[in-house]
Amino acid sequence: MKNNSSATLSKRTVIPRSQPSGLWLGLLGVAAFSFTVPFTKVAVAGLSPLFIGSGRAVVAAVLAGVALALTRQRLPRGMHWARLAVVAAGVVIGFPLLTSFALTSTPASHGAVVIALLPAATATAAVLRGRERPPPAFWLITAVGALAAIVFGSLQSGGLGQLHRADLLLLGSVLAAAIGYAEGGLLARELGAWQTISWALVLASPLILVLAALSVAAQPPSASPAQWLAFAYLGVVSMFLGFFAWYRGLAIGPIAQVSQIQLIQPVLSIGWAALLLGETLTWATIVGGLAVIVCAGAAVRVRLKPAPARPVQLLQSTTSLQPAKD
């Protein structure tokens, strides 16, 4: 048998090298997002939640429109617009508005604990959207994490079964963001990472402009310099620039590692709430936060764990490689 026979050739396996820049960009994006809850709490002290939720999106939409125009991005086509509407409904409208209203009546640290469900919720939305079949352990861990968040919210609201209105709003924001993140992650493969959030902002701009105008008419904005700075951060960084680093980090990858960095976001948010707002960290907040974060991390790991490969029996035919006998 010749050395160059196809029967003896073996494919060279190229092992991709790790990309530290992806991890660092992912960490930068998570660090930017970790200020969102504390700064929203600062802003709602002087500005209406409707103005904060819609106004920050208006600011980001203006920046997105400028970026798209300067780089001459091609318009999305066909079903891309419908999918962008899903992203806009979840990330541009749902999450900012619901968290703004929720944080008018609950501490930032409390909100960070409930929002810690987001990684597991995003993984669940991605599973359903991609029609995956994760192991039963994924669903079990996700359910335990959701139960932990609900129990935490109930105990903080006065007892089991007594969820505060703010907790329902926070849970709704997690659901909205999870759907938006999952659809945006898929769409980013076709349109590009920052282009996806930019087009979603532009698509939502007519509605958020109307909401912002209604909020100004109902309650003209009047706030302290610190509150305006917090609002500016929400519009420029939390709603726009943070996505540049986050989605770029995911694009560089490895996605399985970069995506798990999001698990430290609630820890950072709780820390910022204590340092910047002077909120007291109770044992209930610490234990509840750890429980939700551990469950979210376990759910993400179970989903990302590759399924065991089925044993393949290699049948080698030696007769075809030998000359026939007369």
C-alpha positions as CSV (number, residue, x, y, z in Angstrom):
1,M,0.0,0.0,0.0
2,K,1.4,3.4,-1.0
3,N,2.1,6.0,1.7
4,N,-0.1,8.5,-0.1
5,S,-3.1,6.2,-0.2
6,S,-6.3,7.7,1.0
7,A,-6.7,4.9,3.4
8,T,-3.7,6.0,5.4
9,L,-4.3,9.8,5.4
10,S,-5.4,11.4,8.7
11,K,-6.9,14.8,9.1
12,R,-4.8,17.3,11.0
13,T,-6.7,18.7,14.0
14,V,-6.2,22.4,14.4
15,I,-6.7,23.3,18.0
16,P,-7.7,27.0,18.3
17,R,-5.6,29.0,20.6
18,S,-7.3,30.8,23.5
19,Q,-8.1,34.4,22.9
20,P,-7.4,36.5,26.1
21,S,-8.7,39.6,24.4
22,G,-12.2,38.0,24.2
23,L,-12.2,37.4,27.9
24,W,-11.0,40.9,28.7
25,L,-13.6,42.5,26.4
26,G,-16.3,40.4,28.0
27,L,-15.2,41.4,31.4
28,L,-15.2,45.1,30.3
29,G,-18.8,44.7,29.0
30,V,-20.0,43.1,32.3
31,A,-18.2,45.7,34.3
32,A,-20.1,48.4,32.3
33,F,-23.4,46.7,32.8
34,S,-22.8,46.2,36.5
35,F,-23.4,49.9,37.2
36,T,-26.8,49.8,35.5
37,V,-28.9,48.9,38.5
38,P,-27.1,51.2,41.0
39,F,-27.2,54.2,38.6
40,T,-30.8,53.5,37.7
41,K,-31.5,53.7,41.5
42,V,-29.7,57.1,41.6
43,A,-31.6,58.4,38.6
44,V,-35.1,57.5,39.8
45,A,-34.6,59.6,42.8
46,G,-35.1,62.7,40.6
47,L,-36.4,61.5,37.3
48,S,-39.5,59.6,36.4
49,P,-39.1,55.9,35.6
50,L,-40.8,56.4,32.2
51,F,-38.4,59.1,31.3
52,I,-35.4,57.1,32.4
53,G,-36.5,53.9,30.6
54,S,-37.4,55.7,27.3
55,G,-34.9,58.6,27.5
56,R,-31.8,56.4,27.8
57,A,-32.9,54.5,24.8
58,V,-33.4,57.7,22.8
59,V,-29.8,58.7,23.7
60,A,-28.5,55.4,22.6
61,A,-30.6,55.4,19.4
62,V,-29.0,58.7,18.4
63,L,-25.5,57.3,18.9
64,A,-26.5,54.1,17.0
65,G,-27.9,56.1,14.1
66,V,-24.7,58.1,13.8
67,A,-22.5,55.0,14.0
68,L,-24.5,53.1,11.3
69,A,-24.5,56.2,9.0
70,L,-20.7,56.8,9.4
71,T,-19.9,53.2,8.7
72,R,-22.4,52.9,5.9
73,Q,-24.0,49.7,7.1
74,R,-26.4,47.9,4.7
75,L,-30.0,47.8,5.7
76,P,-31.3,44.5,7.2
77,R,-33.6,42.5,4.9
78,G,-36.8,40.6,5.2
79,M,-37.3,38.7,8.4
80,H,-34.3,40.4,9.9
81,W,-36.6,43.3,10.8
82,A,-39.1,41.0,12.7
83,R,-36.2,39.5,14.6
84,L,-34.8,43.0,15.4
85,A,-38.2,43.9,16.7
86,V,-37.9,41.0,19.2
87,V,-34.5,42.3,20.3
88,A,-35.8,45.8,20.6
89,A,-38.9,44.7,22.6
90,G,-36.7,42.8,25.1
91,V,-33.5,44.8,25.4
92,V,-34.4,48.3,24.3
93,I,-37.9,48.7,25.7
94,G,-38.8,45.9,28.2
95,F,-35.7,45.6,30.4
96,P,-35.0,49.4,30.9
97,L,-38.6,50.3,31.6
98,L,-39.4,47.5,33.9
99,T,-36.2,47.9,36.0
100,S,-36.7,51.7,36.2
101,F,-40.2,51.2,37.6
102,A,-39.1,48.4,39.9
103,L,-36.2,50.4,41.4
104,T,-38.5,53.2,42.6
105,S,-39.6,51.0,45.5
106,T,-36.8,48.5,46.1
107,P,-33.1,48.7,46.9
108,A,-30.5,48.3,44.2
109,S,-29.0,45.3,45.9
110,H,-32.4,43.6,46.1
111,G,-32.8,44.2,42.3
112,A,-29.4,42.8,41.6
113,V,-30.2,39.5,43.3
114,V,-33.4,39.0,41.3
115,I,-31.6,40.0,38.0
116,A,-29.0,37.4,38.8
117,L,-31.4,35.0,37.2
118,L,-30.5,36.5,33.8
119,P,-27.7,34.2,32.7
120,A,-29.9,31.1,33.4
121,A,-32.9,32.7,31.8
122,T,-30.9,33.6,28.7
123,A,-29.6,30.0,28.5
124,T,-33.2,28.8,28.7
125,A,-34.4,31.2,26.0
126,A,-31.5,30.1,23.8
127,V,-32.4,26.4,24.4
128,L,-36.1,27.0,23.4
129,R,-35.2,29.3,20.5
130,G,-32.6,26.9,19.1
131,R,-34.8,23.8,19.8
132,E,-32.0,22.2,21.8
133,R,-32.5,19.2,24.0
134,P,-30.5,19.8,27.2
135,P,-30.3,17.1,29.9
136,P,-32.9,17.1,32.6
137,A,-30.3,18.5,35.0
138,F,-30.5,21.8,33.1
139,W,-34.2,22.2,33.7
140,L,-33.9,21.1,37.3
141,I,-31.1,23.6,38.1
142,T,-32.9,26.4,36.3
143,A,-36.1,25.7,38.3
144,V,-34.2,25.7,41.5
145,G,-32.6,29.1,40.6
146,A,-35.9,30.6,39.8
147,L,-37.4,29.3,43.0
148,A,-34.4,30.7,45.0
149,A,-35.1,34.2,43.5
150,I,-38.8,34.0,44.2
151,V,-38.2,32.8,47.8
152,F,-35.7,35.6,48.3
153,G,-38.1,38.2,46.9
154,S,-41.0,36.8,49.0
155,L,-39.0,36.9,52.3
156,Q,-37.9,40.4,51.6
157,S,-41.5,41.4,51.0
158,G,-42.8,40.1,54.2
159,G,-43.2,36.3,53.8
160,L,-43.6,33.5,51.4
161,G,-46.1,34.0,48.7
162,Q,-46.0,37.8,49.2
163,L,-44.0,39.0,46.2
164,H,-43.8,42.7,46.0
165,R,-44.9,44.5,42.8
166,A,-41.2,45.4,42.3
167,D,-40.2,41.8,42.3
168,L,-42.8,41.0,39.6
169,L,-41.4,43.9,37.5
170,L,-37.9,42.6,38.0
171,L,-38.8,39.1,37.0
172,G,-40.5,40.5,33.9
173,S,-37.4,42.5,33.0
174,V,-35.3,39.3,33.3
175,L,-37.7,37.5,30.9
176,A,-37.7,40.4,28.5
177,A,-33.9,40.7,28.5
178,A,-33.4,36.9,28.2
179,I,-35.5,36.7,25.0
180,G,-33.8,39.8,23.6
181,Y,-30.3,38.4,24.3
182,A,-31.1,35.0,22.9
183,E,-32.5,36.4,19.7
184,G,-29.8,39.0,19.4
185,G,-27.1,36.4,19.8
186,L,-28.4,34.5,16.9
187,L,-29.0,37.6,14.8
188,A,-25.5,38.9,15.5
189,R,-24.1,36.0,13.5
190,E,-25.8,37.5,10.4
191,L,-25.7,41.2,10.9
192,G,-22.8,41.7,13.2
193,A,-22.6,42.2,16.9
194,W,-22.8,46.0,17.4
195,Q,-24.9,46.3,14.3
196,T,-27.6,44.2,15.8
197,I,-28.1,46.4,18.9
198,S,-27.8,49.5,16.8
199,W,-30.5,48.5,14.3
200,A,-32.7,47.4,17.2
201,L,-32.3,50.9,18.8
202,V,-33.1,52.6,15.5
203,L,-36.1,50.4,14.9
204,A,-37.5,51.2,18.4
205,S,-36.8,54.9,18.1
206,P,-40.3,56.1,17.0
207,L,-41.9,54.4,20.0
208,I,-39.3,55.5,22.6
209,L,-39.5,59.0,21.3
210,V,-43.2,59.1,21.9
211,L,-42.8,57.6,25.4
212,A,-40.1,60.1,26.2
213,A,-42.3,63.0,25.0
214,L,-45.2,61.7,27.1
215,S,-43.0,61.5,30.2
216,V,-41.7,65.0,29.7
217,A,-45.2,66.4,29.3
218,A,-46.5,64.6,32.4
219,Q,-43.5,65.4,34.5
220,P,-40.8,67.8,33.2
221,P,-37.4,66.4,34.1
222,S,-35.7,68.1,37.0
223,A,-32.7,66.4,38.7
224,S,-29.4,67.0,40.4
225,P,-26.1,66.9,38.5
226,A,-25.4,63.4,40.0
227,Q,-28.8,62.1,38.8
228,W,-28.2,63.5,35.3
229,L,-24.8,61.9,35.2
230,A,-26.3,58.6,36.2
231,F,-28.9,59.0,33.4
232,A,-26.1,59.8,30.9
233,Y,-24.3,56.7,31.9
234,L,-27.4,54.6,31.3
235,G,-27.9,56.0,27.8
236,V,-24.3,56.1,26.6
237,V,-22.7,53.1,28.3
238,S,-25.3,50.7,29.6
239,M,-27.5,51.0,26.5
240,F,-24.9,51.3,23.8
241,L,-21.1,51.2,24.4
242,G,-21.3,48.3,26.8
243,F,-22.8,46.1,24.1
244,F,-19.8,46.9,21.9
245,A,-17.4,45.3,24.3
246,W,-19.8,42.5,25.4
247,Y,-20.8,41.3,21.9
248,R,-17.2,41.7,20.6
249,G,-15.9,39.6,23.4
250,L,-18.4,36.9,22.6
251,A,-17.5,37.1,18.9
252,I,-13.8,36.6,19.7
253,G,-14.6,33.9,22.2
254,P,-14.4,31.2,23.3
255,I,-18.1,31.8,23.8
256,A,-18.5,29.1,26.5
257,Q,-15.9,30.9,28.7
258,V,-16.8,34.5,27.9
259,S,-20.5,34.1,28.5
260,Q,-19.9,32.8,32.0
261,I,-18.3,36.1,33.0
262,Q,-21.8,37.5,33.2
263,L,-22.2,35.5,36.4
264,I,-20.1,38.1,38.3
265,Q,-22.3,41.0,37.2
266,P,-24.8,40.7,40.2
267,V,-21.8,40.5,42.6
268,L,-20.4,43.7,41.2
269,S,-23.8,45.4,41.2
270,I,-24.4,44.5,44.9
271,G,-20.9,45.8,45.7
272,W,-21.5,49.1,43.9
273,A,-24.8,49.5,45.7
274,A,-23.0,49.2,49.0
275,L,-20.1,51.5,48.1
276,L,-22.0,54.2,46.1
277,L,-25.4,54.2,47.7
278,G,-24.5,53.1,51.2
279,E,-27.0,50.2,51.1
280,T,-26.6,47.7,53.9
281,L,-25.7,44.2,52.9
282,T,-27.9,41.8,55.0
283,W,-27.2,38.1,55.3
284,A,-30.4,37.5,53.4
285,T,-29.1,39.4,50.4
286,I,-25.8,37.7,50.5
287,V,-27.2,34.2,50.8
288,G,-30.0,34.8,48.3
289,G,-27.5,36.3,45.8
290,L,-25.1,33.3,46.2
291,A,-27.9,30.8,45.8
292,V,-29.2,32.4,42.5
293,I,-25.7,32.9,41.1
294,V,-24.6,29.3,41.8
295,C,-27.8,27.9,40.2
296,A,-27.3,30.2,37.2
297,G,-23.7,29.2,36.8
298,A,-24.6,25.5,37.0
299,A,-27.4,25.9,34.5
300,V,-25.1,27.6,32.0
301,R,-22.4,25.0,32.5
302,V,-24.8,22.1,32.0
303,R,-26.1,23.6,28.8
304,L,-22.6,24.4,27.4
305,K,-21.3,20.9,28.3
306,P,-21.0,18.9,25.1
307,A,-23.1,15.7,24.8
308,P,-21.1,12.5,25.1
309,A,-20.2,11.2,21.7
310,R,-21.6,7.9,20.6
311,P,-19.1,5.2,20.1
312,V,-18.4,4.7,16.5
313,Q,-17.2,1.3,15.2
314,L,-14.7,1.7,12.5
315,L,-15.0,-1.1,9.9
316,Q,-11.9,-1.5,7.9
317,S,-12.0,-3.6,4.8
318,T,-8.6,-5.1,4.1
319,T,-9.7,-7.0,1.0
320,S,-10.2,-3.8,-0.9
321,L,-6.6,-2.7,-0.2
322,Q,-5.0,-6.0,-1.4
323,P,-4.7,-7.2,-5.0
324,A,-7.2,-9.8,-6.0
325,K,-5.9,-13.4,-6.1
326,D,-6.1,-15.3,-9.3
